[in-house]
Amino acid sequence: MIESVFPDLREVLCLGAHADDIEIGCGGTLLKLVRMHPGLRVRFVVFSALGPRIAEAEQSARCLLADAGELRFEQHAFRDSFFPYQGEAIKETFHTLAGSCSPGLILTHRHDDAHQDHRTLSDLTWCAFRDHTILEYEVPKFEGDLARPNLYARLTDAEAEQKIAHLAQAFPSQSGKPWYDERTFRALLRIRGLECHAPSGYAEGLYARKLVL
């Protein structure tokens, strides 16, 4: 469980391809980490945010992480669904990131995610940060690419409900999508909670491909 993996965490780097990816994939985990580690510094990077999603992305991060010791938010305007073809520019952004921070934990997309933008970010995360702890989060989608997590963040009832409510309120531009609703988010939290026997019944699944002791 994630509670036992990070006894003394001071800085987290969150990487998301699109405006809501981080919140969907590991919003509950971030709420838990902020509660467990008072004063936690969070760097929150969104790589594609256009139109109304520009304001949504920043407002969401600041609301979700209002209790963090420090929040550094940044966003970019890379073209949605074209990340593999913008690889050079995105890789330069990663080089800048790697040269400006050394977090105790990095949260990024799952390496085997079916979305090409997500896979690109995951690949570049592992290239740029070679001696850091990296955990990969999952985002449900039409492709049905969910896998078997090997690390779980057990959420309290309050953390689960806060995540679900936040997603419903923070991204009104996504409300018309048939999959973007409370049922989807609660269902995945419940399944992962079942898998790790969470007392509340809710958890987020994470993927630790490599851990160094």
TILO-984076 format. One line per 5 residues: for each residue x, y, z of N, C-alpha, C, O. Coordinates in nm, 3 decimals, padded with zeros to 5 digits. Layout:
// residues N
X/Y/Z/X/Y/Z/X/Y/Z/X/Y/Z ~ ...
//
This chain:
// residues 213
00.083/-00.119/00.000/00.000/00.000/00.000/00.088/00.126/00.000/00.199/00.125/00.052 ~ 00.035/00.231/-00.058/00.117/00.350/-00.077/00.157/00.415/00.054/00.257/00.486/00.060 ~ 00.078/00.393/00.160/00.109/00.454/00.289/00.245/00.411/00.341/00.315/00.489/00.407 ~ 00.285/00.288/00.312/00.410/00.234/00.365/00.529/00.260/00.274/00.644/00.238/00.314 ~ 00.505/00.307/00.151/00.612/00.324/00.053/00.681/00.460/00.070/00.801/00.470/00.044
00.609/00.562/00.113/00.664/00.697/00.119/00.650/00.755/00.261/00.561/00.837/00.285 ~ 00.736/00.714/00.353/00.725/00.765/00.490/00.767/00.911/00.505/00.724/00.978/00.599 ~ 00.851/00.961/00.414/00.902/01.099/00.428/00.910/01.164/00.290/01.018/01.176/00.231 ~ 00.796/01.206/00.241/00.787/01.262/00.107/00.775/01.413/00.114/00.695/01.467/00.191 ~ 00.856/01.483/00.033/00.857/01.630/00.038/00.813/01.696/-00.092/00.761/01.808/-00.090
00.833/01.628/-00.206/00.800/01.690/-00.334/00.748/01.586/-00.432/00.803/01.476/-00.442 ~ 00.641/01.621/-00.502/00.579/01.533/-00.601/00.570/01.607/-00.734/00.535/01.725/-00.738 ~ 00.602/01.538/-00.841/00.585/01.591/-00.977/00.472/01.513/-01.043/00.478/01.390/-01.053 ~ 00.368/01.584/-01.089/00.253/01.522/-01.155/00.254/01.560/-01.302/00.262/01.678/-01.336 ~ 00.246/01.461/-01.389/00.250/01.484/-01.533/00.123/01.431/-01.598/00.086/01.315/-01.579
00.056/01.517/-01.674/-00.067/01.477/-01.741/-00.071/01.526/-01.884/-00.036/01.641/-01.911 ~ -00.113/01.442/-01.974/-00.121/01.482/-02.115/-00.230/01.586/-02.135/-00.211/01.684/-02.208 ~ -00.344/01.565/-02.070/-00.459/01.652/-02.092/-00.510/01.709/-01.960/-00.466/01.668/-01.852 ~ -00.600/01.803/-01.969/-00.637/01.884/-01.854/-00.691/01.806/-01.735/-00.673/01.849/-01.621 ~ -00.756/01.692/-01.757/-00.816/01.620/-01.645/-00.749/01.487/-01.614/-00.794/01.416/-01.524
-00.642/01.453/-01.684/-00.582/01.320/-01.669/-00.531/01.294/-01.527/-00.557/01.187/-01.471 ~ -00.460/01.388/-01.470/-00.402/01.368/-01.337/-00.513/01.348/-01.234/-00.505/01.258/-01.151 ~ -00.615/01.432/-01.241/-00.724/01.423/-01.144/-00.798/01.289/-01.156/-00.834/01.229/-01.055 ~ -00.820/01.243/-01.280/-00.888/01.114/-01.300/-00.799/00.999/-01.251/-00.846/00.909/-01.182 ~ -00.672/01.004/-01.289/-00.584/00.891/-01.261/-00.537/00.880/-01.118/-00.527/00.770/-01.064
-00.506/00.995/-01.055/-00.448/00.987/-00.921/-00.491/01.102/-00.831/-00.419/01.139/-00.739 ~ -00.609/01.157/-00.857/-00.658/01.266/-00.772/-00.673/01.226/-00.627/-00.639/01.303/-00.538 ~ -00.724/01.106/-00.603/-00.738/01.059/-00.466/-00.605/01.034/-00.399/-00.588/01.062/-00.281 ~ -00.510/00.981/-00.475/-00.376/00.959/-00.423/-00.313/01.091/-00.380/-00.250/01.097/-00.275 ~ -00.330/01.195/-00.460/-00.276/01.326/-00.425/-00.340/01.381/-00.299/-00.272/01.437/-00.213
-00.470/01.365/-00.286/-00.537/01.409/-00.164/-00.479/01.338/-00.042/-00.457/01.400/00.062 ~ -00.456/01.209/-00.055/-00.399/01.130/00.055/-00.257/01.174/00.086/-00.222/01.191/00.203 ~ -00.175/01.195/-00.017/-00.036/01.234/00.006/-00.027/01.371/00.072/00.057/01.393/00.160 ~ -00.111/01.464/00.030/-00.112/01.597/00.092/-00.150/01.587/00.239/-00.094/01.657/00.323 ~ -00.246/01.500/00.270/-00.287/01.482/00.409/-00.177/01.414/00.491/-00.153/01.450/00.607
-00.110/01.317/00.432/-00.007/01.241/00.504/00.121/01.321/00.526/00.194/01.297/00.621 ~ 00.148/01.417/00.436/00.274/01.490/00.440/00.248/01.640/00.442/00.251/01.704/00.337 ~ 00.223/01.698/00.557/00.200/01.843/00.567/00.318/01.920/00.508/00.434/01.889/00.533 ~ 00.286/02.022/00.429/00.391/02.101/00.366/00.438/02.045/00.233/00.533/02.096/00.175 ~ 00.373/01.940/00.184/00.416/01.875/00.059/00.416/01.974/-00.058/00.319/02.048/-00.078
00.526/01.976/-00.133/00.536/02.059/-00.253/00.491/01.976/-00.374/00.533/01.862/-00.392 ~ 00.407/02.036/-00.457/00.355/01.966/-00.574/00.381/02.050/-00.699/00.345/02.168/-00.704 ~ 00.442/01.989/-00.797/00.458/02.052/-00.928/00.363/01.979/-01.024/00.369/01.857/-01.037 ~ 00.276/02.053/-01.087/00.163/01.999/-01.163/00.175/02.046/-01.307/00.161/02.165/-01.334 ~ 00.201/01.954/-01.399/00.228/01.991/-01.537/00.127/01.927/-01.631/00.112/01.805/-01.634
00.057/02.011/-01.707/-00.040/01.966/-01.808/00.015/02.001/-01.946/00.053/02.115/-01.970 ~ 00.020/01.904/-02.034/00.088/01.924/-02.162/-00.005/01.970/-02.274/00.043/02.023/-02.374 ~ -00.134/01.950/-02.262/-00.227/01.995/-02.366/-00.352/02.052/-02.300/-00.429/01.979/-02.238 ~ -00.371/02.182/-02.315/-00.490/02.249/-02.264/-00.523/02.363/-02.359/-00.445/02.457/-02.372 ~ -00.637/02.355/-02.424/-00.676/02.455/-02.523/-00.818/02.503/-02.494/-00.897/02.431/-02.434
-00.849/02.624/-02.538/-00.984/02.678/-02.521/-01.023/02.684/-02.375/-00.944/02.728/-02.291 ~ -01.146/02.641/-02.343/-01.194/02.649/-02.204/-01.114/02.561/-02.109/-01.119/02.582/-01.987 ~ -01.043/02.464/-02.162/-00.969/02.372/-02.076/-00.845/02.440/-02.014/-00.790/02.389/-01.916 ~ -00.802/02.551/-02.069/-00.688/02.623/-02.013/-00.721/02.668/-01.871/-00.646/02.641/-01.777 ~ -00.835/02.736/-01.857/-00.876/02.783/-01.724/-00.914/02.667/-01.634/-00.883/02.668/-01.515
-00.981/02.566/-01.690/-01.022/02.450/-01.611/-00.902/02.381/-01.547/-00.906/02.344/-01.430 ~ -00.796/02.364/-01.625/-00.679/02.291/-01.578/-00.618/02.356/-01.454/-00.592/02.289/-01.355 ~ -00.596/02.487/-01.460/-00.533/02.554/-01.347/-00.626/02.562/-01.227/-00.585/02.538/-01.113 ~ -00.751/02.597/-01.251/-00.846/02.607/-01.140/-00.863/02.473/-01.071/-00.875/02.467/-00.949 ~ -00.864/02.366/-01.149/-00.878/02.232/-01.092/-00.761/02.199/-01.002/-00.780/02.153/-00.889
-00.640/02.221/-01.051/-00.520/02.190/-00.972/-00.518/02.269/-00.842/-00.488/02.214/-00.737 ~ -00.550/02.397/-00.850/-00.545/02.481/-00.730/-00.653/02.443/-00.629/-00.633/02.455/-00.508 ~ -00.767/02.399/-00.679/-00.874/02.357/-00.589/-00.841/02.222/-00.525/-00.852/02.206/-00.403 ~ -00.801/02.126/-00.606/-00.770/01.992/-00.555/-00.658/01.995/-00.453/-00.661/01.923/-00.353 ~ -00.557/02.079/-00.478/-00.437/02.080/-00.396/-00.430/02.205/-00.308/-00.321/02.256/-00.280
-00.545/02.254/-00.266/-00.550/02.375/-00.184/-00.475/02.359/-00.052/-00.427/02.458/00.004 ~ -00.463/02.236/-00.003/-00.397/02.213/00.125/-00.250/02.176/00.111/-00.184/02.149/00.212 ~ -00.197/02.174/-00.011/-00.054/02.144/-00.030/00.030/02.258/00.026/-00.015/02.373/00.031 ~ 00.151/02.225/00.068/00.240/02.330/00.119/00.276/02.430/00.011/00.291/02.549/00.039 ~ 00.291/02.381/-00.112/00.326/02.467/-00.225/00.278/02.400/-00.353/00.295/02.279/-00.369
00.218/02.476/-00.442/00.176/02.424/-00.572/00.239/02.508/-00.682/00.223/02.630/-00.687 ~ 00.311/02.440/-00.770/00.366/02.506/-00.888/00.297/02.446/-01.009/00.320/02.330/-01.044 ~ 00.213/02.525/-01.073/00.133/02.478/-01.187/00.192/02.531/-01.317/00.231/02.647/-01.325 ~ 00.197/02.444/-01.418/00.236/02.490/-01.552/00.162/02.409/-01.657/00.132/02.292/-01.637 ~ 00.134/02.473/-01.767/00.065/02.403/-01.875/00.122/02.443/-02.009/00.180/02.551/-02.026
00.103/02.353/-02.105/00.154/02.372/-02.240/00.039/02.356/-02.339/-00.071/02.318/-02.300 ~ 00.065/02.385/-02.464/-00.041/02.382/-02.565/-00.005/02.289/-02.679/-00.027/02.321/-02.796 ~ 00.051/02.173/-02.646/00.077/02.075/-02.751/-00.055/02.022/-02.806/-00.156/02.016/-02.735 ~ -00.054/01.984/-02.933/-00.177/01.945/-03.001/-00.228/01.810/-02.952/-00.156/01.711/-02.955 ~ -00.351/01.808/-02.907/-00.414/01.687/-02.857/-00.413/01.577/-02.963/-00.447/01.602/-03.079
-00.375/01.456/-02.924/-00.372/01.336/-03.008/-00.256/01.333/-03.108/-00.248/01.241/-03.190 ~ -00.166/01.432/-03.101/-00.053/01.436/-03.194/00.081/01.431/-03.122/00.184/01.466/-03.180 ~ 00.083/01.388/-02.997/00.208/01.392/-02.921/00.322/01.313/-02.986/00.435/01.361/-02.985 ~ 00.297/01.196/-03.043/00.409/01.122/-03.104/00.477/01.199/-03.217/00.594/01.177/-03.247 ~ 00.402/01.290/-03.281/00.456/01.367/-03.393/00.514/01.501/-03.350/00.568/01.575/-03.431
00.502/01.531/-03.221/00.561/01.651/-03.162/00.669/01.612/-03.061/00.704/01.689/-02.971 ~ 00.720/01.492/-03.078/00.810/01.434/-02.978/00.931/01.518/-02.944/00.970/01.526/-02.828 ~ 00.992/01.581/-03.045/01.114/01.658/-03.018/01.085/01.774/-02.923/01.159/01.797/-02.828 ~ 00.978/01.848/-02.950/00.945/01.963/-02.866/00.905/01.918/-02.725/00.941/01.982/-02.627 ~ 00.829/01.809/-02.717/00.788/01.761/-02.585/00.909/01.709/-02.507/00.918/01.728/-02.386
01.001/01.644/-02.577/01.121/01.596/-02.509/01.204/01.711/-02.456/01.262/01.700/-02.348 ~ 01.212/01.822/-02.528/01.283/01.939/-02.478/01.219/01.991/-02.349/01.288/02.034/-02.257 ~ 01.086/01.986/-02.344/01.016/02.026/-02.222/01.055/01.936/-02.106/01.072/01.982/-01.993 ~ 01.069/01.807/-02.133/01.110/01.714/-02.028/01.253/01.741/-01.982/01.282/01.730/-01.863 ~ 01.342/01.775/-02.073/01.478/01.807/-02.034/01.480/01.928/-01.940/01.556/01.931/-01.843
01.396/02.027/-01.970/01.387/02.144/-01.883/01.335/02.105/-01.745/01.386/02.150/-01.643 ~ 01.232/02.021/-01.743/01.176/01.974/-01.617/01.281/01.900/-01.534/01.298/01.927/-01.415 ~ 01.350/01.808/-01.598/01.447/01.725/-01.527/01.561/01.809/-01.471/01.620/01.773/-01.369 ~ 01.592/01.919/-01.537/01.700/02.004/-01.489/01.659/02.101/-01.381/01.743/02.169/-01.324 ~ 01.528/02.108/-01.353/01.479/02.209/-01.259/01.415/02.151/-01.134/01.371/02.226/-01.046
01.408/02.018/-01.123/01.348/01.959/-01.004/01.400/01.819/-00.983/01.447/01.753/-01.076 ~ 01.392/01.773/-00.859/01.432/01.636/-00.825/01.333/01.583/-00.722/01.364/01.574/-00.604 ~ 01.213/01.548/-00.768/01.106/01.509/-00.675/01.128/01.372/-00.614/01.197/01.287/-00.670 ~ 01.066/01.353/-00.499/01.072/01.222/-00.436/00.979/01.122/-00.500/00.994/01.002/-00.482 ~ 00.882/01.172/-00.575/00.785/01.087/-00.644/00.738/01.156/-00.771/00.713/01.276/-00.772
00.725/01.078/-00.878/00.669/01.127/-01.003/00.546/01.043/-01.035/00.551/00.921/-01.031 ~ 00.436/01.109/-01.067/00.313/01.043/-01.110/00.291/01.073/-01.257/00.283/01.189/-01.297 ~ 00.283/00.968/-01.338/00.270/00.985/-01.483/00.176/00.880/-01.540/00.123/00.796/-01.466 ~ 00.155/00.886/-01.670/00.065/00.791/-01.736/00.124/00.650/-01.740/00.245/00.631/-01.732 ~ 00.035/00.552/-01.753/00.077/00.413/-01.762/00.142/00.385/-01.897/00.094/00.430/-02.001
00.250/00.310/-01.893/00.329/00.284/-02.014/00.247/00.215/-02.123/00.271/00.239/-02.242 ~ 00.153/00.129/-02.085/00.075/00.053/-02.183/-00.063/00.113/-02.209/-00.153/00.044/-02.256 ~ -00.079/00.240/-02.179/-00.204/00.310/-02.205/-00.231/00.312/-02.356/-00.139/00.330/-02.436 ~ -00.357/00.293/-02.395/-00.392/00.286/-02.537/-00.388/00.422/-02.606/-00.384/00.428/-02.729 ~ -00.391/00.531/-02.530/-00.389/00.664/-02.591/-00.246/00.704/-02.624/-00.158/00.698/-02.538
-00.223/00.743/-02.747/-00.087/00.772/-02.794/-00.021/00.886/-02.717/00.100/00.884/-02.694 ~ -00.099/00.987/-02.677/-00.043/01.098/-02.600/00.004/01.050/-02.463/00.110/01.090/-02.415 ~ -00.075/00.964/-02.402/-00.040/00.911/-02.270/00.088/00.829/-02.277/00.176/00.842/-02.191 ~ 00.099/00.743/-02.379/00.219/00.660/-02.393/00.343/00.745/-02.415/00.449/00.715/-02.361 ~ 00.330/00.850/-02.494/00.445/00.938/-02.520/00.496/00.999/-02.391/00.617/01.002/-02.367
00.406/01.049/-02.308/00.450/01.109/-02.181/00.514/01.005/-02.090/00.615/01.034/-02.025 ~ 00.458/00.887/-02.085/00.516/00.783/-02.001/00.658/00.749/-02.047/00.749/00.740/-01.965 ~ 00.675/00.731/-02.176/00.809/00.699/-02.229/00.910/00.808/-02.194/01.022/00.779/-02.152 ~ 00.870/00.933/-02.212/00.963/01.044/-02.188/00.989/01.063/-02.038/01.096/01.110/-01.999 ~ 00.892/01.028/-01.955/00.915/01.035/-01.811/01.030/00.942/-01.772/01.120/00.981/-01.697
01.026/00.821/-01.823/01.130/00.723/-01.789/01.265/00.760/-01.850/01.370/00.726/-01.795 ~ 01.263/00.829/-01.962/01.390/00.872/-02.024/01.453/00.987/-01.946/01.575/00.992/-01.929 ~ 01.370/01.079/-01.900/01.422/01.201/-01.838/01.456/01.183/-01.691/01.547/01.249/-01.639 ~ 01.383/01.094/-01.622/01.402/01.076/-01.478/01.444/00.932/-01.451/01.359/00.845/-01.431 ~ 01.573/00.907/-01.451/01.622/00.769/-01.446/01.654/00.721/-01.306/01.672/00.601/-01.286
01.661/00.809/-01.209/01.690/00.765/-01.072/01.588/00.821/-00.974/01.620/00.856/-00.861 ~ 01.464/00.829/-01.020/01.354/00.877/-00.936/01.248/00.768/-00.924/01.240/00.677/-01.007 ~ 01.167/00.779/-00.821/01.055/00.687/-00.805/00.941/00.733/-00.894/00.894/00.846/-00.881 ~ 00.897/00.646/-00.983/00.791/00.678/-01.078/00.676/00.581/-01.058/00.695/00.459/-01.059 ~ 00.557/00.634/-01.040/00.436/00.553/-01.037/00.346/00.595/-01.152/00.333/00.713/-01.182
00.286/00.497/-01.216/00.200/00.523/-01.331/00.053/00.508/-01.290/00.018/00.414/-01.219 ~ -00.030/00.601/-01.335/-00.173/00.595/-01.303/-00.253/00.553/-01.425/-00.201/00.552/-01.537 ~ -00.378/00.519/-01.404/-00.463/00.468/-01.512/-00.580/00.562/-01.538/-00.633/00.626/-01.448 ~ -00.619/00.567/-01.666/-00.733/00.649/-01.707/-00.828/00.560/-01.787/-00.788/00.510/-01.892 ~ -00.952/00.540/-01.742/-01.045/00.455/-01.817/-01.083/00.518/-01.950/-01.089/00.641/-01.962
-01.108/00.434/-02.050/-01.142/00.484/-02.183/-01.211/00.378/-02.265/-01.224/00.263/-02.221 ~ -01.257/00.414/-02.385/-01.331/00.323/-02.471/-01.249/00.200/-02.510/-01.305/00.092/-02.530 ~ -01.118/00.216/-02.520/-01.034/00.106/-02.568/-01.029/-00.013/-02.473/-00.988/-00.122/-02.512 ~ -01.070/00.007/-02.348/-01.070/-00.104/-02.253/-00.931/-00.155/-02.223/-00.904/-00.275/-02.235 ~ -00.841/-00.065/-02.185/-00.700/-00.101/-02.168/-00.658/-00.117/-02.022/-00.538/-00.123/-01.993
-00.753/-00.124/-01.931/-00.717/-00.137/-01.791/-00.641/-00.267/-01.766/-00.669/-00.369/-01.829 ~ -00.544/-00.261/-01.674/-00.459/-00.377/-01.648/-00.467/-00.414/-01.501/-00.566/-00.384/-01.434 ~ -00.363/-00.480/-01.449/-00.361/-00.527/-01.310/-00.262/-00.443/-01.231/-00.141/-00.462/-01.248 ~ -00.308/-00.353/-01.146/-00.215/-00.271/-01.068/-00.133/-00.356/-00.972/-00.175/-00.464/-00.931 ~ -00.014/-00.306/-00.936/00.066/-00.375/-00.835/00.092/-00.287/-00.713/00.171/-00.323/-00.625
00.025/-00.172/-00.708/00.032/-00.084/-00.591/-00.103/-00.014/-00.579/-00.163/00.027/-00.679 ~ -00.150/00.000/-00.457/-00.281/00.060/-00.436/-00.272/00.175/-00.336/-00.196/00.170/-00.240 ~ -00.351/00.278/-00.362/-00.370/00.386/-00.266/-00.511/00.371/-00.210/-00.609/00.407/-00.275 ~ -00.519/00.318/-00.087/-00.650/00.304/-00.024/-00.703/00.443/00.013/-00.633/00.522/00.078 ~ -00.824/00.473/-00.028/-00.884/00.603/-00.001/-00.986/00.593/00.111/-01.055/00.492/00.124
-00.994/00.696/00.192/-01.102/00.705/00.288/-01.231/00.740/00.212/-01.226/00.781/00.096 ~ -01.344/00.724/00.279/-01.470/00.765/00.217/-01.463/00.913/00.176/-01.507/00.950/00.068 ~ -01.406/00.996/00.264/-01.400/01.140/00.237/-01.312/01.168/00.115/-01.347/01.253/00.032 ~ -01.199/01.099/00.102/-01.110/01.121/-00.012/-01.176/01.077/-00.142/-01.165/01.146/-00.244 ~ -01.244/00.963/-00.138/-01.312/00.915/-00.259/-01.423/01.011/-00.301/-01.435/01.044/-00.419
-01.503/01.054/-00.205/-01.614/01.144/-00.238/-01.562/01.280/-00.286/-01.621/01.341/-00.375 ~ -01.452/01.325/-00.227/-01.396/01.453/-00.270/-01.345/01.445/-00.413/-01.364/01.537/-00.492 ~ -01.280/01.334/-00.446/-01.231/01.317/-00.583/-01.348/01.315/-00.682/-01.345/01.385/-00.783 ~ -01.450/01.236/-00.653/-01.563/01.225/-00.745/-01.634/01.359/-00.762/-01.668/01.397/-00.874 ~ -01.657/01.429/-00.652/-01.723/01.559/-00.660/-01.638/01.660/-00.735/-01.690/01.741/-00.811
-01.507/01.654/-00.713/-01.418/01.747/-00.781/-01.424/01.727/-00.933/-01.433/01.825/-01.007 ~ -01.419/01.603/-00.978/-01.423/01.576/-01.121/-01.555/01.625/-01.183/-01.557/01.673/-01.297 ~ -01.663/01.612/-01.109/-01.793/01.655/-01.160/-01.800/01.806/-01.176/-01.869/01.857/-01.265 ~ -01.728/01.879/-01.090/-01.738/02.024/-01.088/-01.628/02.095/-01.167/-01.650/02.204/-01.221 ~ -01.510/02.035/-01.173/-01.393/02.108/-01.223/-01.383/02.113/-01.375/-01.315/02.201/-01.428
-01.448/02.022/-01.445/-01.430/02.016/-01.590/-01.565/02.014/-01.662/-01.603/01.913/-01.721 ~ -01.638/02.127/-01.659/-01.769/02.131/-01.725/-01.761/02.107/-01.876/-01.858/02.064/-01.937 ~ -01.645/02.135/-01.937/-01.631/02.112/-02.081/-01.640/01.964/-02.117/-01.662/01.930/-02.233 ~ -01.623/01.876/-02.019/-01.625/01.732/-02.046/-01.759/01.666/-02.012/-01.776/01.547/-02.035 ~ -01.852/01.742/-01.959/-01.976/01.684/-01.908/-02.061/01.617/-02.016/-02.144/01.532/-01.984
-02.042/01.653/-02.141/-02.120/01.592/-02.247/-02.069/01.458/-02.295/-02.137/01.390/-02.372 ~ -01.952/01.419/-02.250/-01.897/01.290/-02.292/-01.970/01.177/-02.219/-01.991/01.185/-02.098 ~ -02.008/01.071/-02.292/-02.091/00.966/-02.229/-02.022/00.891/-02.116/-02.090/00.834/-02.031 ~ -01.890/00.888/-02.114/-01.818/00.813/-02.010/-01.780/00.899/-01.891/-01.746/00.847/-01.785 ~ -01.787/01.031/-01.908/-01.739/01.121/-01.803/-01.852/01.148/-01.704/-01.923/01.248/-01.716
-01.867/01.060/-01.607/-01.968/01.083/-01.505/-01.932/01.011/-01.376/-01.836/00.933/-01.372 ~ -02.008/01.037/-01.273/-01.979/00.983/-01.140/-01.976/00.831/-01.140/-01.896/00.771/-01.068 ~ -02.062/00.767/-01.220/-02.068/00.620/-01.221/-01.936/00.559/-01.265/-01.890/00.460/-01.207 ~ -01.874/00.618/-01.368/-01.746/00.566/-01.415/-01.639/00.575/-01.307/-01.571/00.478/-01.278 ~ -01.626/00.693/-01.249/-01.520/00.715/-01.151/-01.541/00.633/-01.024/-01.446/00.578/-00.968
-01.666/00.624/-00.979/-01.694/00.547/-00.859/-01.673/00.397/-00.884/-01.622/00.326/-00.798 ~ -01.712/00.351/-01.002/-01.698/00.209/-01.034/-01.552/00.164/-01.031/-01.520/00.059/-00.976 ~ -01.464/00.245/-01.091/-01.323/00.206/-01.093/-01.263/00.211/-00.953/-01.186/00.123/-00.915 ~ -01.297/00.314/-00.876/-01.250/00.322/-00.738/-01.299/00.201/-00.657/-01.226/00.149/-00.573 ~ -01.420/00.158/-00.682/-01.477/00.045/-00.608/-01.407/-00.086/-00.645/-01.378/-00.168/-00.558
-01.381/-00.106/-00.773/-01.312/-00.228/-00.816/-01.173/-00.234/-00.755/-01.133/-00.338/-00.703 ~ -01.099/-00.124/-00.762/-00.964/-00.124/-00.704/-00.971/-00.138/-00.552/-00.882/-00.198/-00.491 ~ -01.073/-00.084/-00.492/-01.090/-00.101/-00.348/-01.115/-00.245/-00.310/-01.064/-00.294/-00.209 ~ -01.194/-00.314/-00.392/-01.218/-00.457/-00.370/-01.087/-00.535/-00.380/-01.061/-00.624/-00.298 ~ -01.005/-00.503/-00.479/-00.882/-00.578/-00.503/-00.782/-00.567/-00.388/-00.706/-00.660/-00.364
-00.783/-00.454/-00.318/-00.687/-00.437/-00.208/-00.754/-00.438/-00.071/-00.692/-00.403/00.030 ~ -00.882/-00.479/-00.069/-00.957/-00.491/00.057/-00.951/-00.361/00.137/-00.922/-00.362/00.257 ~ -00.977/-00.250/00.070/-00.977/-00.119/00.137/-01.093/-00.111/00.236/-01.205/-00.149/00.203 ~ -01.068/-00.062/00.357/-01.176/-00.053/00.456/-01.297/00.027/00.407/-01.411/-00.007/00.439 ~ -01.272/00.132/00.330/-01.382/00.214/00.279/-01.447/00.152/00.156/-01.558/00.189/00.118
-01.376/00.057/00.093/-01.423/00.000/-00.032/-01.370/00.072/-00.154/-01.401/00.033/-00.266 ~ -01.290/00.179/-00.135/-01.241/00.259/-00.247/-01.089/00.266/-00.248/-01.024/00.275/-00.144 ~ -01.032/00.263/-00.368/-00.887/00.277/-00.384/-00.856/00.317/-00.527/-00.938/00.300/-00.618 ~ -00.736/00.369/-00.546/-00.684/00.392/-00.681/-00.573/00.291/-00.708/-00.492/00.261/-00.621 ~ -00.572/00.238/-00.830/-00.469/00.144/-00.870/-00.354/00.217/-00.936/-00.375/00.305/-01.020
-00.231/00.181/-00.899/-00.110/00.241/-00.955/-00.017/00.130/-01.003/-00.033/00.014/-00.965 ~ 00.079/00.168/-01.086/00.170/00.070/-01.146/00.314/00.113/-01.116/00.360/00.217/-01.162 ~ 00.382/00.028/-01.039/00.521/00.053/-01.004/00.607/-00.043/-01.086/00.629/-00.157/-01.046 ~ 00.655/00.004/-01.200/00.733/-00.084/-01.288/00.872/-00.111/-01.232/00.930/-00.217/-01.255 ~ 00.926/-00.012/-01.157/01.061/-00.029/-01.102/01.071/00.048/-00.972/01.045/00.169/-00.968
01.109/-00.020/-00.866/01.130/00.043/-00.736/01.270/00.009/-00.688/01.315/-00.105/-00.700 ~ 01.339/00.109/-00.635/01.475/00.090/-00.584/01.474/00.111/-00.434/01.426/00.214/-00.385 ~ 01.526/00.014/-00.359/01.533/00.025/-00.214/01.671/00.072/-00.173/01.698/00.088/-00.055
//
